[in-house]
């Protein structure tokens, strides 16, 4: 749902200009230094990029899902590290509070997340629990008006930058499965919370992940999201439904960028006396990429509109994440292929994007998890 096309166009134009004029020229610097320069972070704050999905009453832009995916198409036309920094505040690092938080939790945390004054992170994955999220072992034992958290979370995006964490922990350590999991807001400076060393990743330099370790970390009972024990897994799944759709939109934007680069290269690069874009085998790669991007873009917009209409889009979000992330991988591969030797060296963005986009098929649920969600929902619907 687009509330006001003109206002949205202004926002999209200013983001597209920011991407073109500021972010793209700084991609190599970010990759080399593994850091987004602080003046750029400031500009991202000024543009409102940290609060895209946070309600207006808390200082955010309260974009509808359709508006948000259209913004994601634009912001993803550059190094994914930039999107990653704003990604958690708009997605998994804030939406637990937005969707299920109490009024007091919203009042206290959302305004600072919306401005980017603080960064939020989402702590679900553990050393022994990834795709099987309901098997997580971090425990939260009630002691008066606090819970005592113990356990380790792994690969937590933006953890090194984060001031608050949405942490899924088991409040009934003897009970297995999803029903014993609760979601907590844990502040970074809580005694007993420490961070591991920053992970060395395949790509997305400038975006950071690390372990988050809880050692008798005492968290106020008031920080249970929604004030209710035992529903944290559902909160996490709802957050991920939205997150998966957002990531699918990011895949579309990244693929559009890679295809634009590949097309430009193919039109410039001369072989056998003509631009390689004139060769039909190159054209096939360009055309397949174009068609697949168009399909993914259409899926994402359709699913976003359905979510705005109040539909349950668990299946559609997984369809979008599955198709768009796999599509993005194929486009990255073709982009390197079209660039030939130049695609394998770091002078061109194709090599960096090839590594950066690999993560899209893994995080917020692997392609295999998306397949499971889709098929299970199909079976459930057929049994009704
Ligand atoms: N929205 C709301 N509730 C949901 C839901 C959703 N999208 N998906 C599941 N639930 C509910 C179920 O209805 C069920 O509730 P009841 O017990 O009341 O029936 C409960 O949550 C447990 O669901 P389910 O039985 O399907 O859980 P499973 O353990 O079988 O796991 C998968 C489901 C595999 C889909 C889940 O663990 C998952 O998404 N794994 C991937 C995790 C992930 O994406 N990690 C990425 C790291 S975070 S960046």
Boltz pocket constraint, residues with backbone or C-beta under 6 A from the ligand:
constraints:
  - pocket:
      binder: B
      contacts: [[A, 92], [A, 122], [A, 124], [A, 125], [A, 130], [A, 131], [A, 132], [A, 133], [A, 134], [A, 178], [A, 179], [A, 233], [A, 234], [A, 237], [A, 238], [A, 240], [A, 241], [A, 314], [A, 362], [A, 363], [A, 364], [A, 365], [A, 366], [A, 369], [A, 372], [A, 373]]
      max_distance: 6.0
